Amino acid sequence: MVVTDFYSLPMVTQTGTLLNNYLGAMLPKWGWGTRVYLFLDVYYAHTYLYFAWASGICQAMCVSLLATNRVSAILFPSKHSRMWTSTRLRIAIAIQFLPGLFAGIATFFNETQLYRNSKNGVVPRFKSEIFIGVLFGIAGLFLAIVCIYLILAYCYLLFMLRKSSNAIKSSHFAKSRAVIKKKEVKLFIMSSITVTIQISILVLVIIYATSLLNFPLDTFYLCYNAISDLYAGINPYLLWIFSDSLRKHIFIRLGLKKRRRVASSSVVTVNQ
């Protein structure tokens, strides 16, 4: 079971990503508040580009941590709860946010410029094409590593669930086997969606970096923001749909469900 305190991390990341995408990219591109963005000029451009690149890395680290959380539940079942709660949760927070926040600082080492589009909107971008190429090359390599890790992690999880299900052969444990099968299906759907979106972002970065379709930068950001918004919106939805512990935690907090008290009981051992 994933510790409910851990869910605050992806929620914060996805909310920040959505706000940056709409306030920093979509609204100015549509021509909303153009005067304000032009007045802010390079301050707006640097701020948006910093958080755009930083949040992209934070998103990738977020899904990697979620996969790591699930893998650790299989590898260390007795220590899993302690690993993802209390002071140790700070390590997960640092891993999720610090790489992106530090890597985003690189965006301040190049001049920015606001371009006007046909909708009387503005599009922030870097002036140096070489700098843009280097950024996309590094981003592509990083995303490729994340995709490989996600595929390996979820394949391992599915393998372990299948192994547990096959180990239950007795008809007396048919219900337990059905529960494991249900978890297996949920995990497969969730992992497939997560990995597919992550690979889509990687493909988009590769297409732009290699100029396969001669993508203009503003078109790239439009496509990237659309995928990023989908990513940010679907992660909380997937967590809500597929995590029984999260739903139970929220229902208890809202007062819609009472916390069950576990009665003390003796340990019964079975000799085989």
C-alpha positions as CSV (number, residue, x, y, z in Angstrom):
1,M,0.0,0.0,0.0
2,V,1.4,3.4,-0.9
3,V,1.6,5.8,2.0
4,T,-1.0,8.5,1.7
5,D,1.4,11.3,2.8
6,F,3.4,10.6,-0.3
7,Y,0.5,11.6,-2.6
8,S,1.0,15.3,-1.7
9,L,4.2,15.3,-3.8
10,P,2.6,14.6,-7.3
11,M,-0.3,16.9,-6.4
12,V,2.0,19.8,-5.8
13,T,4.0,19.1,-8.9
14,Q,1.0,18.8,-11.2
15,T,-0.7,21.9,-9.8
16,G,2.4,24.0,-10.3
17,T,2.8,22.7,-13.9
18,L,-0.8,23.5,-14.8
19,L,-0.5,27.1,-13.4
20,N,2.8,27.7,-15.3
21,N,1.5,26.3,-18.5
22,Y,-1.7,28.5,-18.5
23,L,-0.3,31.7,-17.0
24,G,3.0,31.5,-18.7
25,A,2.2,30.0,-22.1
26,M,-1.4,29.5,-23.1
27,L,-2.9,32.9,-22.0
28,P,-0.2,35.1,-23.5
29,K,-0.2,33.0,-26.7
30,W,-3.9,33.6,-27.0
31,G,-3.4,37.3,-26.7
32,W,-4.8,37.6,-23.1
33,G,-3.1,40.3,-21.0
34,T,-0.6,41.1,-23.7
35,R,0.2,44.5,-22.3
36,V,1.0,43.0,-18.9
37,Y,3.3,40.4,-20.4
38,L,5.1,43.0,-22.7
39,F,5.6,45.2,-19.6
40,L,7.2,42.4,-17.7
41,D,9.2,41.5,-20.8
42,V,12.4,39.5,-20.0
43,Y,11.3,39.0,-16.3
44,Y,8.2,37.1,-17.5
45,A,10.2,35.2,-20.2
46,H,12.9,34.0,-17.8
47,T,10.4,33.1,-15.1
48,Y,8.2,31.1,-17.5
49,L,11.1,29.3,-19.2
50,Y,12.7,28.5,-15.8
51,F,9.5,26.9,-14.4
52,A,8.7,25.2,-17.8
53,W,12.0,23.3,-17.8
54,A,12.1,22.8,-14.0
55,S,8.6,21.5,-13.9
56,G,9.2,19.1,-16.8
57,I,12.1,17.5,-14.8
58,C,10.0,17.5,-11.6
59,Q,7.2,15.7,-13.5
60,A,9.6,13.0,-14.7
61,M,11.1,12.6,-11.2
62,C,7.5,12.5,-9.8
63,V,6.5,9.4,-11.9
64,S,9.9,7.8,-11.2
65,L,9.3,8.2,-7.5
66,L,5.8,6.8,-7.7
67,A,7.3,3.7,-9.5
68,T,10.1,3.5,-6.9
69,N,7.5,3.7,-4.1
70,R,5.6,0.7,-5.6
71,V,8.8,-1.3,-6.2
72,S,9.9,-0.7,-2.6
73,A,6.6,-2.1,-1.3
74,I,7.6,-5.4,-3.0
75,L,11.3,-5.4,-2.1
76,F,10.9,-4.1,1.5
77,P,7.3,-4.9,2.6
78,S,8.2,-4.6,6.4
79,K,10.1,-1.3,6.0
80,H,8.0,0.3,3.3
81,S,5.8,2.5,5.6
82,R,8.8,3.8,7.5
83,M,10.7,4.6,4.2
84,W,8.0,6.9,2.9
85,T,6.8,8.7,6.1
86,S,8.1,11.1,8.7
87,T,11.5,12.6,8.3
88,R,12.5,10.1,5.5
89,L,9.8,11.6,3.3
90,R,12.0,14.7,3.1
91,I,14.5,12.7,1.0
92,A,11.7,11.9,-1.5
93,I,10.8,15.6,-1.6
94,A,14.4,16.6,-2.3
95,I,14.7,14.0,-5.0
96,Q,11.6,15.2,-6.7
97,F,12.1,18.9,-6.6
98,L,15.8,19.8,-6.3
99,P,17.1,18.3,-9.6
100,G,14.5,20.3,-11.6
101,L,14.9,23.5,-9.6
102,F,18.7,23.4,-10.0
103,A,18.6,22.3,-13.6
104,G,16.2,25.1,-14.4
105,I,18.9,27.6,-13.4
106,A,20.6,26.9,-16.7
107,T,17.8,28.8,-18.4
108,F,19.1,32.1,-16.9
109,F,22.4,31.8,-18.8
110,N,20.9,32.8,-22.1
111,E,19.0,35.9,-23.2
112,T,15.3,35.7,-23.9
113,Q,13.0,37.4,-26.2
114,L,9.2,37.8,-26.7
115,Y,7.8,37.1,-30.1
116,R,4.5,38.4,-31.4
117,N,2.2,35.9,-33.1
118,S,-0.8,36.3,-35.4
119,K,-3.3,36.4,-32.5
120,N,-1.6,39.5,-31.1
121,G,-0.1,37.3,-28.4
122,V,3.4,36.8,-27.2
123,V,5.6,33.8,-27.1
124,P,8.8,33.7,-24.9
125,R,11.9,31.9,-26.2
126,F,15.6,31.9,-26.0
127,K,17.7,33.9,-28.5
128,S,20.5,31.4,-29.1
129,E,19.6,28.4,-31.3
130,I,22.7,26.6,-30.1
131,F,21.7,27.0,-26.5
132,I,18.2,25.6,-27.3
133,G,19.8,22.6,-29.1
134,V,22.0,21.8,-26.1
135,L,19.0,22.0,-23.7
136,F,16.9,19.7,-25.8
137,G,19.8,17.2,-26.2
138,I,20.2,17.0,-22.4
139,A,16.4,16.8,-21.9
140,G,16.2,14.0,-24.5
141,L,18.9,11.9,-22.8
142,F,17.3,12.5,-19.3
143,L,13.8,11.5,-20.6
144,A,15.2,8.4,-22.3
145,I,16.7,7.3,-19.0
146,V,13.4,7.9,-17.2
147,C,11.4,6.0,-19.8
148,I,13.8,3.0,-19.5
149,Y,13.5,3.0,-15.7
150,L,9.7,3.2,-15.8
151,I,9.4,0.3,-18.2
152,L,11.8,-1.9,-16.1
153,A,10.1,-0.9,-12.8
154,Y,6.6,-1.6,-14.0
155,C,7.6,-4.8,-15.8
156,Y,9.1,-6.0,-12.5
157,L,6.0,-5.1,-10.6
158,L,3.7,-6.9,-13.0
159,F,6.0,-9.9,-12.9
160,M,5.9,-10.0,-9.1
161,L,2.1,-9.7,-9.1
162,R,1.7,-12.5,-11.6
163,K,4.1,-14.6,-9.6
164,S,2.1,-14.0,-6.4
165,S,-1.1,-14.9,-8.2
166,N,0.2,-18.1,-9.7
167,A,1.6,-19.1,-6.3
168,I,-2.0,-19.2,-4.9
169,K,-3.3,-22.5,-6.2
170,S,-5.6,-23.6,-3.5
171,S,-9.4,-23.0,-4.0
172,H,-9.5,-21.7,-0.4
173,F,-7.5,-18.7,-1.5
174,A,-9.5,-18.0,-4.7
175,K,-10.6,-14.6,-3.3
176,S,-7.0,-13.6,-2.6
177,R,-6.0,-14.6,-6.1
178,A,-8.9,-12.5,-7.6
179,V,-7.7,-9.5,-5.6
180,I,-4.2,-9.9,-6.9
181,K,-5.5,-10.2,-10.4
182,K,-7.5,-7.0,-10.0
183,K,-4.4,-5.2,-8.7
184,E,-2.5,-6.5,-11.7
185,V,-5.0,-5.1,-14.2
186,K,-5.1,-1.8,-12.4
187,L,-1.3,-1.6,-12.4
188,F,-1.1,-2.5,-16.1
189,I,-3.6,0.2,-17.1
190,M,-2.0,2.9,-14.9
191,S,1.6,2.0,-16.0
192,S,0.6,1.9,-19.6
193,I,-0.9,5.4,-19.5
194,T,2.0,6.8,-17.6
195,V,4.7,5.3,-19.8
196,T,2.9,6.2,-23.0
197,I,2.6,9.9,-22.0
198,Q,6.3,9.9,-20.9
199,I,7.4,8.4,-24.2
200,S,5.2,10.9,-26.1
201,I,7.1,13.7,-24.5
202,L,10.4,12.0,-25.3
203,V,9.4,11.6,-29.0
204,L,8.3,15.3,-29.2
205,V,11.7,16.4,-27.8
206,I,13.6,14.1,-30.3
207,I,11.5,15.4,-33.2
208,Y,12.3,19.0,-32.4
209,A,16.0,18.4,-31.5
210,T,16.6,16.6,-34.7
211,S,14.4,18.9,-36.8
212,L,12.6,15.9,-38.4
213,L,9.4,17.9,-39.0
214,N,10.9,21.4,-38.9
215,F,8.9,22.2,-35.8
216,P,8.8,25.9,-34.9
217,L,9.6,26.4,-31.3
218,D,6.2,28.0,-30.4
219,T,4.5,25.0,-32.0
220,F,6.7,22.7,-30.0
221,Y,5.7,24.4,-26.8
222,L,2.1,24.3,-27.8
223,C,2.2,20.5,-28.2
224,Y,4.4,20.1,-25.2
225,N,2.1,22.1,-23.0
226,A,-0.9,20.1,-24.2
227,I,0.8,16.8,-23.3
228,S,2.0,18.3,-20.1
229,D,-1.5,19.5,-19.1
230,L,-2.8,16.0,-19.9
231,Y,0.0,14.5,-17.8
232,A,-0.7,16.9,-14.9
233,G,-4.4,16.3,-15.0
234,I,-4.4,12.6,-15.5
235,N,-1.9,11.7,-12.7
236,P,-4.2,12.8,-9.8
237,Y,-7.1,11.1,-11.6
238,L,-5.2,7.8,-12.0
239,L,-4.1,8.0,-8.3
240,W,-7.8,8.5,-7.3
241,I,-9.1,5.7,-9.5
242,F,-6.4,3.1,-8.8
243,S,-5.4,3.8,-5.2
244,D,-7.7,2.4,-2.5
245,S,-5.6,3.8,0.3
246,L,-5.8,7.4,-1.2
247,R,-9.5,7.3,-1.5
248,K,-9.9,5.9,2.0
249,H,-7.6,8.6,3.4
250,I,-9.5,11.4,1.6
251,F,-12.9,10.1,2.7
252,I,-11.7,9.9,6.3
253,R,-10.4,13.5,6.1
254,L,-13.7,14.7,4.7
255,G,-15.7,12.9,7.4
256,L,-17.4,10.6,4.9
257,K,-15.9,7.5,6.4
258,K,-14.9,6.6,9.9
259,R,-11.4,5.4,10.7
260,R,-11.5,1.7,11.6
261,R,-10.0,0.7,14.8
262,V,-8.0,-2.4,14.7
263,A,-8.6,-4.7,17.7
264,S,-5.6,-6.3,19.3
265,S,-5.2,-9.9,18.5
266,S,-2.7,-12.7,19.0
267,V,-0.5,-14.0,16.3
268,V,-1.4,-17.4,15.0
269,T,1.3,-19.5,13.3
270,V,0.6,-22.3,10.8
271,N,2.9,-25.2,10.6
272,Q,3.4,-26.6,7.2
